[in-house]
């Protein structure tokens, strides 16, 4: 995240709170992002943002990395357990 912060501080801050990097293979790294608001989602999906994320991971790993964004849509619950259950069953939580 430090490397990404050099490229885009706002993007690094957002991903440090709402993303999880999972190393799938040497060349593919899924980045799971959840609990985003619509503006945050639009920010992450911008081509410039994706390029910054991929470049930062390539700089750190020293090799070509294909970043696969896994965006889990749904409400931004402060409760991680509730968010996981919501995503698991494909529903939403009502107050």
PyMOL CGO cylinders between C-alpha atoms (Angstrom):
from pymol import cmd
from pymol.cgo import CYLINDER

trace = [
    CYLINDER, 0.00, 0.00, 0.00, 2.95, 2.33, 0.53, 0.3, 1, 1, 1, 1, 1, 1,
    CYLINDER, 2.95, 2.33, 0.53, 3.91, 1.98, -3.12, 0.3, 1, 1, 1, 1, 1, 1,
    CYLINDER, 3.91, 1.98, -3.12, 0.34, 2.70, -4.18, 0.3, 1, 1, 1, 1, 1, 1,
    CYLINDER, 0.34, 2.70, -4.18, 0.30, 5.67, -1.81, 0.3, 1, 1, 1, 1, 1, 1,
    CYLINDER, 0.30, 5.67, -1.81, 3.17, 7.21, -3.76, 0.3, 1, 1, 1, 1, 1, 1,
    CYLINDER, 3.17, 7.21, -3.76, 1.01, 7.05, -6.88, 0.3, 1, 1, 1, 1, 1, 1,
    CYLINDER, 1.01, 7.05, -6.88, -2.40, 7.83, -5.37, 0.3, 1, 1, 1, 1, 1, 1,
    CYLINDER, -2.40, 7.83, -5.37, -2.80, 8.52, -1.67, 0.3, 1, 1, 1, 1, 1, 1,
    CYLINDER, -2.80, 8.52, -1.67, -6.60, 8.53, -1.84, 0.3, 1, 1, 1, 1, 1, 1,
    CYLINDER, -6.60, 8.53, -1.84, -6.69, 5.18, -3.61, 0.3, 1, 1, 1, 1, 1, 1,
    CYLINDER, -6.69, 5.18, -3.61, -4.24, 3.61, -1.15, 0.3, 1, 1, 1, 1, 1, 1,
    CYLINDER, -4.24, 3.61, -1.15, -6.27, 4.85, 1.81, 0.3, 1, 1, 1, 1, 1, 1,
    CYLINDER, -6.27, 4.85, 1.81, -9.52, 3.50, 0.38, 0.3, 1, 1, 1, 1, 1, 1,
    CYLINDER, -9.52, 3.50, 0.38, -8.06, 0.09, -0.46, 0.3, 1, 1, 1, 1, 1, 1,
    CYLINDER, -8.06, 0.09, -0.46, -6.31, -0.24, 2.90, 0.3, 1, 1, 1, 1, 1, 1,
    CYLINDER, -6.31, -0.24, 2.90, -9.75, -0.02, 4.53, 0.3, 1, 1, 1, 1, 1, 1,
    CYLINDER, -9.75, -0.02, 4.53, -11.90, -1.99, 2.10, 0.3, 1, 1, 1, 1, 1, 1,
    CYLINDER, -11.90, -1.99, 2.10, -9.70, -4.40, 0.15, 0.3, 1, 1, 1, 1, 1, 1,
    CYLINDER, -9.70, -4.40, 0.15, -7.93, -7.70, 0.60, 0.3, 1, 1, 1, 1, 1, 1,
    CYLINDER, -7.93, -7.70, 0.60, -5.19, -8.96, -1.71, 0.3, 1, 1, 1, 1, 1, 1,
    CYLINDER, -5.19, -8.96, -1.71, -5.16, -12.70, -2.31, 0.3, 1, 1, 1, 1, 1, 1,
    CYLINDER, -5.16, -12.70, -2.31, -2.19, -14.24, -4.13, 0.3, 1, 1, 1, 1, 1, 1,
    CYLINDER, -2.19, -14.24, -4.13, -3.73, -16.79, -6.50, 0.3, 1, 1, 1, 1, 1, 1,
    CYLINDER, -3.73, -16.79, -6.50, -0.68, -17.61, -8.62, 0.3, 1, 1, 1, 1, 1, 1,
    CYLINDER, -0.68, -17.61, -8.62, 2.58, -16.00, -9.63, 0.3, 1, 1, 1, 1, 1, 1,
    CYLINDER, 2.58, -16.00, -9.63, 0.90, -13.86, -12.27, 0.3, 1, 1, 1, 1, 1, 1,
    CYLINDER, 0.90, -13.86, -12.27, -2.66, -13.28, -11.01, 0.3, 1, 1, 1, 1, 1, 1,
    CYLINDER, -2.66, -13.28, -11.01, -3.52, -11.39, -7.84, 0.3, 1, 1, 1, 1, 1, 1,
    CYLINDER, -3.52, -11.39, -7.84, -7.20, -10.99, -7.04, 0.3, 1, 1, 1, 1, 1, 1,
    CYLINDER, -7.20, -10.99, -7.04, -8.00, -7.86, -5.07, 0.3, 1, 1, 1, 1, 1, 1,
    CYLINDER, -8.00, -7.86, -5.07, -11.28, -8.32, -3.22, 0.3, 1, 1, 1, 1, 1, 1,
    CYLINDER, -11.28, -8.32, -3.22, -13.04, -5.03, -2.54, 0.3, 1, 1, 1, 1, 1, 1,
    CYLINDER, -13.04, -5.03, -2.54, -16.26, -4.77, -0.56, 0.3, 1, 1, 1, 1, 1, 1,
    CYLINDER, -16.26, -4.77, -0.56, -18.56, -2.31, 1.15, 0.3, 1, 1, 1, 1, 1, 1,
    CYLINDER, -18.56, -2.31, 1.15, -17.99, 0.53, -1.31, 0.3, 1, 1, 1, 1, 1, 1,
    CYLINDER, -17.99, 0.53, -1.31, -20.22, 3.51, -1.80, 0.3, 1, 1, 1, 1, 1, 1,
    CYLINDER, -20.22, 3.51, -1.80, -21.15, 4.41, -5.39, 0.3, 1, 1, 1, 1, 1, 1,
    CYLINDER, -21.15, 4.41, -5.39, -18.54, 7.21, -5.59, 0.3, 1, 1, 1, 1, 1, 1,
    CYLINDER, -18.54, 7.21, -5.59, -15.83, 4.87, -4.21, 0.3, 1, 1, 1, 1, 1, 1,
    CYLINDER, -15.83, 4.87, -4.21, -16.80, 2.21, -6.72, 0.3, 1, 1, 1, 1, 1, 1,
    CYLINDER, -16.80, 2.21, -6.72, -16.61, 4.70, -9.59, 0.3, 1, 1, 1, 1, 1, 1,
    CYLINDER, -16.61, 4.70, -9.59, -13.19, 5.83, -8.34, 0.3, 1, 1, 1, 1, 1, 1,
    CYLINDER, -13.19, 5.83, -8.34, -11.78, 2.29, -8.23, 0.3, 1, 1, 1, 1, 1, 1,
    CYLINDER, -11.78, 2.29, -8.23, -13.23, 1.33, -11.61, 0.3, 1, 1, 1, 1, 1, 1,
    CYLINDER, -13.23, 1.33, -11.61, -11.57, 4.25, -13.42, 0.3, 1, 1, 1, 1, 1, 1,
    CYLINDER, -11.57, 4.25, -13.42, -8.90, 3.02, -15.85, 0.3, 1, 1, 1, 1, 1, 1,
    CYLINDER, -8.90, 3.02, -15.85, -6.35, 5.32, -14.19, 0.3, 1, 1, 1, 1, 1, 1,
    CYLINDER, -6.35, 5.32, -14.19, -7.05, 3.78, -10.77, 0.3, 1, 1, 1, 1, 1, 1,
    CYLINDER, -7.05, 3.78, -10.77, -6.75, 0.22, -12.07, 0.3, 1, 1, 1, 1, 1, 1,
    CYLINDER, -6.75, 0.22, -12.07, -3.50, 1.13, -13.79, 0.3, 1, 1, 1, 1, 1, 1,
    CYLINDER, -3.50, 1.13, -13.79, -2.10, 2.69, -10.60, 0.3, 1, 1, 1, 1, 1, 1,
    CYLINDER, -2.10, 2.69, -10.60, -3.00, -0.39, -8.55, 0.3, 1, 1, 1, 1, 1, 1,
    CYLINDER, -3.00, -0.39, -8.55, -1.48, -2.78, -11.08, 0.3, 1, 1, 1, 1, 1, 1,
    CYLINDER, -1.48, -2.78, -11.08, 1.70, -0.68, -11.45, 0.3, 1, 1, 1, 1, 1, 1,
    CYLINDER, 1.70, -0.68, -11.45, 2.19, -0.54, -7.68, 0.3, 1, 1, 1, 1, 1, 1,
    CYLINDER, 2.19, -0.54, -7.68, 1.86, -4.32, -7.32, 0.3, 1, 1, 1, 1, 1, 1,
    CYLINDER, 1.86, -4.32, -7.32, 4.24, -4.87, -10.22, 0.3, 1, 1, 1, 1, 1, 1,
    CYLINDER, 4.24, -4.87, -10.22, 6.79, -2.50, -8.69, 0.3, 1, 1, 1, 1, 1, 1,
    CYLINDER, 6.79, -2.50, -8.69, 6.66, -4.36, -5.37, 0.3, 1, 1, 1, 1, 1, 1,
    CYLINDER, 6.66, -4.36, -5.37, 6.73, -7.89, -6.81, 0.3, 1, 1, 1, 1, 1, 1,
    CYLINDER, 6.73, -7.89, -6.81, 9.29, -7.11, -9.51, 0.3, 1, 1, 1, 1, 1, 1,
    CYLINDER, 9.29, -7.11, -9.51, 7.34, -9.09, -12.09, 0.3, 1, 1, 1, 1, 1, 1,
    CYLINDER, 7.34, -9.09, -12.09, 4.36, -8.77, -14.38, 0.3, 1, 1, 1, 1, 1, 1,
    CYLINDER, 4.36, -8.77, -14.38, 1.16, -9.11, -12.36, 0.3, 1, 1, 1, 1, 1, 1,
    CYLINDER, 1.16, -9.11, -12.36, -2.37, -9.22, -13.68, 0.3, 1, 1, 1, 1, 1, 1,
    CYLINDER, -2.37, -9.22, -13.68, -4.65, -7.66, -11.13, 0.3, 1, 1, 1, 1, 1, 1,
    CYLINDER, -4.65, -7.66, -11.13, -8.14, -9.14, -11.00, 0.3, 1, 1, 1, 1, 1, 1,
    CYLINDER, -8.14, -9.14, -11.00, -10.55, -6.84, -9.19, 0.3, 1, 1, 1, 1, 1, 1,
    CYLINDER, -10.55, -6.84, -9.19, -13.35, -8.68, -7.40, 0.3, 1, 1, 1, 1, 1, 1,
    CYLINDER, -13.35, -8.68, -7.40, -15.85, -6.02, -6.45, 0.3, 1, 1, 1, 1, 1, 1,
    CYLINDER, -15.85, -6.02, -6.45, -18.45, -7.27, -4.01, 0.3, 1, 1, 1, 1, 1, 1,
    CYLINDER, -18.45, -7.27, -4.01, -21.40, -4.96, -4.23, 0.3, 1, 1, 1, 1, 1, 1,
    CYLINDER, -21.40, -4.96, -4.23, -23.63, -4.30, -1.31, 0.3, 1, 1, 1, 1, 1, 1,
    CYLINDER, -23.63, -4.30, -1.31, -24.13, -1.88, 1.51, 0.3, 1, 1, 1, 1, 1, 1,
    CYLINDER, -24.13, -1.88, 1.51, -21.14, -0.68, 3.42, 0.3, 1, 1, 1, 1, 1, 1,
    CYLINDER, -21.14, -0.68, 3.42, -21.85, -2.26, 6.77, 0.3, 1, 1, 1, 1, 1, 1,
    CYLINDER, -21.85, -2.26, 6.77, -19.49, -1.46, 9.62, 0.3, 1, 1, 1, 1, 1, 1,
    CYLINDER, -19.49, -1.46, 9.62, -20.06, -5.04, 10.78, 0.3, 1, 1, 1, 1, 1, 1,
    CYLINDER, -20.06, -5.04, 10.78, -17.85, -7.37, 8.74, 0.3, 1, 1, 1, 1, 1, 1,
    CYLINDER, -17.85, -7.37, 8.74, -19.84, -10.47, 9.71, 0.3, 1, 1, 1, 1, 1, 1,
    CYLINDER, -19.84, -10.47, 9.71, -23.12, -8.94, 8.50, 0.3, 1, 1, 1, 1, 1, 1,
    CYLINDER, -23.12, -8.94, 8.50, -21.44, -7.90, 5.25, 0.3, 1, 1, 1, 1, 1, 1,
    CYLINDER, -21.44, -7.90, 5.25, -20.10, -11.43, 4.66, 0.3, 1, 1, 1, 1, 1, 1,
    CYLINDER, -20.10, -11.43, 4.66, -23.50, -13.02, 5.28, 0.3, 1, 1, 1, 1, 1, 1,
    CYLINDER, -23.50, -13.02, 5.28, -25.19, -10.50, 3.01, 0.3, 1, 1, 1, 1, 1, 1,
    CYLINDER, -25.19, -10.50, 3.01, -22.76, -11.30, 0.20, 0.3, 1, 1, 1, 1, 1, 1,
    CYLINDER, -22.76, -11.30, 0.20, -22.93, -15.04, 0.82, 0.3, 1, 1, 1, 1, 1, 1,
    CYLINDER, -22.93, -15.04, 0.82, -26.69, -15.15, 0.39, 0.3, 1, 1, 1, 1, 1, 1,
    CYLINDER, -26.69, -15.15, 0.39, -26.88, -12.39, -2.21, 0.3, 1, 1, 1, 1, 1, 1,
    CYLINDER, -26.88, -12.39, -2.21, -29.31, -10.29, -0.21, 0.3, 1, 1, 1, 1, 1, 1,
    CYLINDER, -29.31, -10.29, -0.21, -29.38, -7.10, 1.73, 0.3, 1, 1, 1, 1, 1, 1,
    CYLINDER, -29.38, -7.10, 1.73, -29.92, -6.18, 5.34, 0.3, 1, 1, 1, 1, 1, 1,
    CYLINDER, -29.92, -6.18, 5.34, -32.77, -3.93, 6.33, 0.3, 1, 1, 1, 1, 1, 1,
    CYLINDER, -32.77, -3.93, 6.33, -32.78, -1.91, 9.55, 0.3, 1, 1, 1, 1, 1, 1,
]
cmd.load_cgo(trace, "trace")
